[in-house]
Amino acid sequence: MGTVADVVRRMVTEVFNERDAGRRLTAVEDVFAADITFVDPEGTVSGREAVAAKIGALLAGAPGFVFRLVAPVQEVADLGLDRWQF
């Protein structure tokens, strides 16, 4: 799968920026574990399909917007920290 930084970069570029639902789900299946949980101020969803749908809803509500990393991904042990803009 690559380094932690590779996974974080893929999360932003291949998952959060993918507007095609099929390609996004394929990327989610490749990047995230089956039991992923996504939490934001609007609620919590669990599972790959639910996360892919949640991201799709975020993107649908912001046509033309993209996620982008604004600093190098930092790695500590098996954790990654990214800074991004939408």
N, C-alpha and C positions, 0 to 999 in steps of 0.2 A: 504494500500500500504506500510506502514511502515514509518520510519523516513526519513529525507532528506538523511542522511548517507546511509541508506539502499538502497534508490533509486539510489544514485551515485554508490554504489558498484555494484548493479545489472546492471547499465548502462555499466560499464566496463566489468564485468564478463559474463553477459548473452547476451549483445547486441554487444559490440565491439569485443568480442572474439569468437562470434559464426560464424563459417564458413558455416554452413548449412543455405541456404537462407530461407527455410520455418520456421525453428526454430528461426532464427534471426528476421524475420518479426513478429512472435508470441510474442517474447520478446519486440520488439519495440512497438507493440500494447499495451502491458501490462505496459510498463515503461513510455512511452511518450504520451503527449496529441496529439489529431488528427491534430492540427495545428502547430506541431513542425517545427522549422526552424533550419537548420544546416548550419553553416558558417565556411569555411576554406579558405586558400589562393587560392584554385582552383575555388571557387564559392560558391553559396548559393543554397540549395535545401529546399523545403517545403513539408510537409506531410509525414506520416509514411512510405508509400511505397518508396518514393524518398529517405528518410533518410536511410532506410534499404538497398536500392540499392547502395547508396553512400558508406556506410560502407562495403558492399560486394566488391565494387571496390577497396577500400583501402586495404582490406585483400587480394584480388587477386593479388595485386601488391607487396605484401610482404609475400610470402609463408614462413611458419615456424615462423613468428614473432607473438608475443602476446602483448596485452596491459596488464599492471599490475600497480596496485596502489603501490606507493612507500612511502606513509605516510598515517596516519589516515585521514579520511575525516573530515573536519572542518565544523561546522554548525553555522550559524548566522541567527536567525529568520527562514525564509523559504528558505534560500539559502544554497547551499553546495559548498565547494571548495575542489577539489581533485588534487593531484599531481600524475602523472602517467608517465610511460615509454612505449615505443613501440619497 
